Amino acid sequence: MAVKEPGLGQDLQRHVKKLREPRSADRYARIHLTPAGDCPFLDQDKLCSIQNRLGEGALSETCRSYPRETWDRDGRRYLGAKLSCPEAARLCVSSPDAMAFPDDGLTNAAATHPDGSATARSAIHAAIEEVLRDRALPVWKAIMFAGLITETFPSDAPGVEPAGSDLLQSIRTYTAETRQALLQEDFALGDQALEQFRILTGIALSASRKGSVHTRFPKIVQASLDSILGSAEDFDGALKQYAVFYENRFKPFDDAHDYALRNFVLNYIYLNRLFLAGPVLPQFQNLAVRFGVIRLLLVGLSGARPEGLRIADYAAAVSSASRIMDHDTSVSTEICAALNAVEPRSMSLAVRMVIPPV
């Protein structure tokens, strides 16, 4: 496509780099993002200057498909959506069935393959999905289960286990027993609540500064933390206010709409193929802290909203947080560093990020 557009050639040379061979028509070059994680072709209104100049037909495959993402696993093709897109986030958190699969049998831990065989990692991933879909279990307990099972079965064995293998049977037994124990057991942070509060507010503020060019997330962080910190004299006072908002304003609404954050977590695990490969601990640290930060922001907003929370608040918090945390890779590194600075390589500290403050 030959075009004459002032400055476009220079912009393309500066920001678009050919991939190494072998290249193809649908895999030819890569757009290098700015240090803030933005596309360099966004204009001052955060709209696509390529589409504005040349029309939709000039968009790359990535831009045409966003927020959709496809991938193959176990002989199946999957389609997901990135929640940095406000409409995708709204659809995800607005319906109890938003993350339902046409055939839920595919997510059963015993049926990763049609014959019931599975790798250990696939079986664990499927067990976590299964527990997350159990609405009898609060979503934060389901996240705890993810940390517990990945720490209990840290297998990196790539081989496929037959359906009746001791390992797959152990995973199934552990899943059933741990889910039952989590249903019956209460958890309290006690003196560690202040530590959780400091870490989560620190990550929220840092991510807010990284996303300063995207005003929505900083505004949500400011409104939420102003609500919690407003009349407090110190962190202890802020923590008490946080606990009051959680119990009296956030929890009643969240209990009635428990699918909203559950769907966010399911989408995050599903889209990022969590625990299927790579080091387990940093994956869980990022899951736990992202959930904790979004819940913290919603608790603060519940105190700032005289009329109470709305599902639109969930969509805005999820979308804006995802826009910063997913697109700026330094956030993931910072999350792990913040936790490891307190307790190096500790799964239990990451688990404490999801336990409610009261």
Backbone torsions as a table, in degrees:
resi	resn	phi	psi	omega
1	MET	NA	113.8	179.5
2	ALA	-93.3	126.7	-179.2
3	VAL	-135.5	154.1	172.7
4	LYS	-118.0	105.9	-177.2
5	GLU	-139.5	118.7	-176.0
6	PRO	-54.5	126.8	175.5
7	GLY	81.5	-13.0	-174.4
8	LEU	-66.1	-41.7	-178.9
9	GLY	-59.2	-43.8	179.3
10	GLN	-64.6	-40.3	179.0
11	ASP	-62.6	-42.7	-179.7
12	LEU	-64.7	-43.0	178.9
13	GLN	-63.6	-34.3	-177.1
14	ARG	-76.4	-38.1	-168.4
15	HIS	-111.7	-14.4	-177.7
16	VAL	-112.4	122.5	-177.4
17	LYS	-119.9	133.1	178.0
18	LYS	-64.3	143.2	174.3
19	LEU	-77.4	160.6	175.0
20	ARG	-68.7	158.0	176.0
21	GLU	-63.8	148.8	0.8
22	PRO	-84.0	136.9	176.0
23	ARG	-105.1	160.9	177.6
24	SER	-144.3	176.6	-177.8
25	ALA	-63.0	-32.6	-178.6
26	ASP	-102.2	5.2	176.7
27	ARG	-146.8	76.6	-169.8
28	TYR	-114.9	-40.4	-174.5
29	ALA	-150.6	168.5	-179.3
30	ARG	-130.1	137.4	173.9
31	ILE	-85.5	123.8	178.5
32	HIS	-84.0	123.9	-178.0
33	LEU	-76.3	162.3	175.4
34	THR	-73.2	166.8	177.9
35	PRO	-56.5	-26.3	178.9
36	ALA	-83.6	0.0	179.6
37	GLY	86.6	11.5	-179.1
38	ASP	-90.4	156.3	170.2
39	CYS	-72.5	131.3	-178.0
40	PRO	-69.4	-9.2	-178.7
41	PHE	-97.3	7.1	173.5
42	LEU	-73.9	137.8	178.2
43	ASP	-87.4	-173.1	-175.3
44	GLN	-65.6	-18.9	176.7
45	ASP	-94.9	9.5	-178.4
46	LYS	63.9	31.0	174.3
47	LEU	-108.0	159.7	-175.4
48	CYS	-75.7	116.5	-179.6
49	SER	-73.4	-26.5	176.9
50	ILE	-64.2	-48.3	179.5
51	GLN	-65.6	-38.4	179.1
52	ASN	-64.5	-37.9	-177.8
53	ARG	-80.1	-44.5	-167.1
54	LEU	-117.6	-10.5	-179.2
55	GLY	95.9	166.9	-175.0
56	GLU	-61.4	-30.3	-177.2
57	GLY	-64.7	-16.9	-179.6
58	ALA	-89.6	-2.6	-177.5
59	LEU	-71.0	150.9	174.6
60	SER	-72.5	166.9	179.0
61	GLU	-60.3	-41.1	179.3
62	THR	-60.3	-45.0	-177.6
63	CYS	-70.2	-34.9	178.6
64	ARG	-68.1	-34.8	-174.3
65	SER	-87.7	-22.4	-177.8
66	TYR	-57.4	136.2	8.4
67	PRO	-93.1	13.4	-178.4
68	ARG	-73.4	147.8	175.3
69	GLU	-142.6	135.2	179.1
70	THR	-119.3	147.9	175.3
71	TRP	-156.6	161.8	179.9
72	ASP	-109.8	140.4	176.7
73	ARG	-154.7	131.4	176.5
74	ASP	53.6	39.4	176.4
75	GLY	77.5	9.6	179.4
76	ARG	-121.8	153.9	175.4
77	ARG	-104.3	131.4	-177.5
78	TYR	-114.1	150.5	177.1
79	LEU	-128.8	127.0	179.0
80	GLY	-132.1	177.9	-179.3
81	ALA	-135.0	137.8	178.7
82	LYS	-82.8	127.9	-173.1
83	LEU	-80.8	1.1	170.5
84	SER	-67.2	-18.6	172.8
85	CYS	-78.0	120.6	-176.9
86	PRO	-56.5	-38.4	-179.1
87	GLU	-71.1	-38.5	176.4
88	ALA	-63.0	-41.5	178.3
89	ALA	-63.9	-42.4	179.5
90	ARG	-61.2	-45.9	179.7
91	LEU	-63.7	-36.9	-177.2
92	CYS	-66.7	-44.6	-172.5
93	VAL	-92.4	-4.8	-171.7
94	SER	-92.6	-12.6	-174.0
95	SER	-134.0	137.1	175.9
96	PRO	-60.1	-25.7	-175.3
97	ASP	-100.0	9.3	-174.3
98	ALA	-61.5	-31.5	-178.7
99	MET	-107.6	19.7	176.7
100	ALA	-78.7	138.1	177.1
101	PHE	-92.7	151.3	176.7
102	PRO	-57.2	-34.5	179.1
103	ASP	-130.4	94.5	-176.2
104	ASP	-68.0	-13.3	176.8
105	GLY	-59.9	-24.0	-179.4
106	LEU	-68.0	-21.7	-176.4
107	THR	-94.1	-0.8	-179.0
108	ASN	-69.6	137.2	-175.9
109	ALA	-62.7	-24.8	-178.4
110	ALA	-89.1	-0.6	-172.3
111	ALA	-133.7	40.5	178.5
112	THR	-62.1	-39.3	169.9
113	HIS	-107.9	156.8	-178.5
114	PRO	-54.9	-31.5	-179.2
115	ASP	-88.7	5.7	178.5
116	GLY	89.1	-4.3	177.8
117	SER	-77.9	160.9	-177.9
118	ALA	-168.9	155.2	165.3
119	THR	-76.1	160.4	179.4
120	ALA	-60.4	-43.2	-178.8
121	ARG	-63.2	-42.3	179.6
122	SER	-64.3	-39.5	179.9
123	ALA	-65.6	-39.5	178.4
124	ILE	-67.5	-45.0	177.7
125	HIS	-57.2	-44.8	-179.1
126	ALA	-67.6	-36.8	177.7
127	ALA	-63.3	-39.1	178.7
128	ILE	-65.2	-44.1	176.3
129	GLU	-58.9	-43.9	-178.7
130	GLU	-60.1	-44.9	-179.4
131	VAL	-68.5	-39.0	178.6
132	LEU	-62.3	-31.0	-179.2
133	ARG	-79.2	-8.7	179.3
134	ASP	-82.7	101.1	-175.2
135	ARG	-75.2	-3.1	172.1
136	ALA	-72.9	-19.4	-178.2
137	LEU	-104.9	123.4	177.4
138	PRO	-53.7	146.2	-173.7
139	VAL	-61.3	-34.2	-179.6
140	TRP	-66.9	-31.4	175.4
141	LYS	-71.7	-34.4	176.1
142	ALA	-64.0	-36.8	175.8
143	ILE	-67.5	-39.1	174.7
144	MET	-56.7	-43.0	178.9
145	PHE	-58.2	-40.2	178.8
146	ALA	-59.2	-42.2	178.0
147	GLY	-67.1	-40.4	-177.8
148	LEU	-67.3	-44.9	-175.8
149	ILE	-72.3	-35.6	179.3
150	THR	-72.0	-26.7	175.9
151	GLU	-78.8	-31.9	-178.8
152	THR	-75.7	-35.4	-178.9
153	PHE	-121.4	74.7	-176.5
154	PRO	-83.1	37.5	-173.2
155	SER	-74.6	134.1	172.7
156	ASP	-110.4	11.6	-178.6
157	ALA	-61.7	122.1	-175.6
158	PRO	-80.5	-14.9	-174.0
159	GLY	-68.4	154.5	177.7
160	VAL	-85.1	128.1	178.8
161	GLU	-89.7	136.4	174.8
162	PRO	-65.5	158.5	-172.5
163	ALA	-55.1	-36.1	-175.7
164	GLY	-96.9	16.2	-176.5
165	SER	-66.6	155.6	-180.0
166	ASP	-60.6	-37.5	-177.7
167	LEU	-66.1	-48.1	179.8
168	LEU	-65.5	-36.0	177.2
169	GLN	-66.4	-37.7	177.6
170	SER	-64.2	-40.0	178.5
171	ILE	-64.2	-42.7	178.7
172	ARG	-64.0	-43.6	179.9
173	THR	-64.9	-44.6	179.3
174	TYR	-61.0	-41.1	179.9
175	THR	-60.4	-48.1	-178.5
176	ALA	-64.6	-45.1	-176.4
177	GLU	-70.1	-41.1	-178.3
178	THR	-70.8	-38.0	176.9
179	ARG	-61.0	-43.0	179.6
180	GLN	-64.8	-40.7	179.3
181	ALA	-65.5	-40.1	179.4
182	LEU	-65.8	-34.6	177.3
183	LEU	-62.0	-36.0	-172.5
184	GLN	-92.1	-20.8	-171.0
185	GLU	-97.3	141.5	173.2
186	ASP	-99.9	150.7	-179.9
187	PHE	-129.6	142.5	177.7
188	ALA	-137.3	136.9	-179.5
189	LEU	-76.0	-31.8	-179.0
190	GLY	58.8	-128.6	-177.8
191	ASP	-67.6	-15.6	-177.8
192	GLN	-85.1	-2.2	179.4
193	ALA	-63.8	-38.2	180.0
194	LEU	-65.3	-39.4	177.6
195	GLU	-61.0	-44.9	177.6
196	GLN	-60.3	-45.9	-177.3
197	PHE	-61.8	-43.1	179.6
198	ARG	-64.0	-44.1	-177.9
199	ILE	-65.5	-47.4	-176.4
200	LEU	-67.1	-41.4	178.0
201	THR	-66.7	-36.2	178.5
202	GLY	-63.4	-43.3	178.4
203	ILE	-66.5	-41.9	-179.8
204	ALA	-61.3	-44.4	-179.2
205	LEU	-67.7	-41.0	179.6
206	SER	-64.8	-45.3	178.0
207	ALA	-63.6	-34.2	178.3
208	SER	-63.2	-39.9	178.6
209	ARG	-68.9	-36.1	176.8
210	LYS	-64.3	-31.8	-177.1
211	GLY	-99.4	27.5	-174.5
212	SER	-62.1	-25.8	178.3
213	VAL	-76.6	-13.9	176.8
214	HIS	-109.5	98.1	-164.7
215	THR	-69.4	-18.6	-173.8
216	ARG	-65.0	-47.7	-178.3
217	PHE	-64.8	-49.0	176.7
218	PRO	-56.0	-36.8	179.0
219	LYS	-66.2	-40.6	178.6
220	ILE	-65.5	-43.8	178.8
221	VAL	-61.4	-45.5	-178.8
222	GLN	-63.3	-46.5	-179.9
223	ALA	-61.9	-41.9	-178.0
224	SER	-68.2	-49.5	-177.4
225	LEU	-72.2	-31.8	173.9
226	ASP	-60.8	-38.4	179.3
227	SER	-64.7	-40.7	-177.3
228	ILE	-79.8	-42.4	-173.5
229	LEU	-89.9	-12.2	-169.4
230	GLY	-44.2	-59.7	-174.6
231	SER	-100.8	3.8	-177.2
232	ALA	-80.7	143.4	179.3
233	GLU	-87.2	-23.8	-179.0
234	ASP	-155.0	-176.8	-177.9
235	PHE	-65.2	-33.9	178.3
236	ASP	-62.1	-43.4	178.3
237	GLY	-65.7	-38.9	178.4
238	ALA	-64.3	-39.5	178.8
239	LEU	-62.8	-40.4	177.9
240	LYS	-63.2	-40.9	178.0
241	GLN	-65.3	-41.7	177.2
242	TYR	-57.5	-45.1	-179.6
243	ALA	-65.1	-38.5	178.7
244	VAL	-65.0	-47.0	178.3
245	PHE	-61.4	-40.4	-179.5
246	TYR	-60.3	-50.1	-173.0
247	GLU	-73.1	-41.2	-170.2
248	ASN	-95.0	-26.4	-173.8
249	ARG	-119.0	-45.4	-178.0
250	PHE	-76.2	-51.1	-170.6
251	LYS	-59.9	-43.7	179.1
252	PRO	-58.7	-42.5	179.6
253	PHE	-69.5	-42.8	-177.5
254	ASP	-67.0	-36.9	176.8
255	ASP	-61.9	-37.0	-180.0
256	ALA	-76.3	-17.9	-179.0
257	HIS	-130.6	47.5	-172.9
258	ASP	-65.7	-15.2	179.4
259	TYR	-71.9	-21.3	-172.0
260	ALA	-64.1	-59.0	178.8
261	LEU	-71.3	-29.0	176.1
262	ARG	-61.4	-44.3	179.2
263	ASN	-64.6	-38.3	176.4
264	PHE	-59.4	-46.8	-178.1
265	VAL	-66.1	-43.5	177.4
266	LEU	-58.2	-45.2	-179.7
267	ASN	-63.6	-40.6	-179.3
268	TYR	-63.8	-45.8	179.3
269	ILE	-65.2	-42.7	-176.6
270	TYR	-68.1	-48.8	-174.8
271	LEU	-69.6	-35.2	-178.3
272	ASN	-92.4	2.9	179.4
273	ARG	50.0	46.0	-174.9
274	LEU	-60.3	139.7	173.4
275	PHE	71.3	4.4	177.7
276	LEU	-81.7	-25.2	179.7
277	ALA	-160.1	159.1	176.0
278	GLY	84.3	174.0	-179.5
279	PRO	-60.3	133.3	-174.6
280	VAL	-76.5	-43.4	-171.5
281	LEU	-58.1	-51.6	-179.9
282	PRO	-62.5	-30.6	176.8
283	GLN	-65.5	-43.0	179.4
284	PHE	-71.1	-38.0	177.9
285	GLN	-57.6	-43.7	-179.9
286	ASN	-67.9	-41.1	177.2
287	LEU	-60.3	-50.8	-175.5
288	ALA	-63.5	-44.5	-176.5
289	VAL	-71.6	-39.6	178.1
290	ARG	-61.4	-43.9	175.9
291	PHE	-61.4	-46.3	-178.4
292	GLY	-61.7	-40.5	-180.0
293	VAL	-66.8	-45.0	-179.2
294	ILE	-64.3	-40.8	177.6
295	ARG	-64.8	-41.6	176.9
296	LEU	-57.0	-46.2	-179.3
297	LEU	-63.5	-40.0	179.8
298	LEU	-68.3	-36.7	176.3
299	VAL	-61.6	-45.2	178.2
300	GLY	-63.0	-41.8	178.5
301	LEU	-64.4	-32.8	178.8
302	SER	-63.3	-31.4	176.7
303	GLY	-79.0	-23.3	-178.9
304	ALA	-89.4	-10.4	-176.3
305	ARG	-104.2	101.6	178.1
306	PRO	-56.4	-32.6	-178.7
307	GLU	-85.5	-2.5	179.5
308	GLY	92.6	169.2	-179.7
309	LEU	-67.3	158.1	173.0
310	ARG	-132.0	157.9	175.8
311	ILE	-59.6	-30.5	177.2
312	ALA	-59.4	-31.3	177.0
313	ASP	-66.7	-39.2	177.0
314	TYR	-62.3	-46.6	-179.1
315	ALA	-61.2	-42.4	-179.1
316	ALA	-66.7	-42.7	-179.9
317	ALA	-65.9	-44.3	-179.1
318	VAL	-65.5	-46.7	-176.9
319	SER	-65.5	-48.5	-176.3
320	SER	-69.0	-38.4	176.9
321	ALA	-65.7	-41.6	179.1
322	SER	-64.9	-36.4	-179.5
323	ARG	-60.2	-37.3	179.9
324	ILE	-85.7	-50.5	-170.5
325	MET	-72.5	-30.6	-179.9
326	ASP	-85.2	-32.2	-173.7
327	HIS	-90.9	-20.5	177.3
328	ASP	-108.9	103.0	-173.1
329	THR	-65.6	-16.9	179.8
330	SER	-67.9	-21.2	180.0
331	VAL	-65.2	-43.2	179.7
332	SER	-60.2	-42.9	178.1
333	THR	-63.1	-40.7	-178.4
334	GLU	-67.9	-37.5	177.5
335	ILE	-59.4	-49.6	-179.7
336	CYS	-62.5	-41.4	-179.1
337	ALA	-64.5	-40.0	-179.2
338	ALA	-63.8	-40.4	179.2
339	LEU	-73.8	-43.0	-177.9
340	ASN	-67.5	-24.0	176.9
341	ALA	-69.5	-26.0	179.4
342	VAL	-88.7	-51.3	177.8
343	GLU	-139.3	101.5	-175.6
344	PRO	-56.5	128.0	174.1
345	ARG	50.7	48.5	-176.7
346	SER	-107.0	116.3	173.8
347	MET	-70.6	-34.7	-176.8
348	SER	-65.8	-35.1	177.1
349	LEU	-65.4	-42.3	177.7
350	ALA	-61.8	-39.6	177.6
351	VAL	-61.3	-38.2	-178.4
352	ARG	-66.5	-16.4	178.5
353	MET	-69.3	-18.0	-176.3
354	VAL	-106.0	-11.4	179.5
355	ILE	-70.6	133.9	-179.2
356	PRO	-59.6	155.5	-177.8
357	PRO	-72.0	-14.9	178.3
358	VAL	-135.0	NA	NA
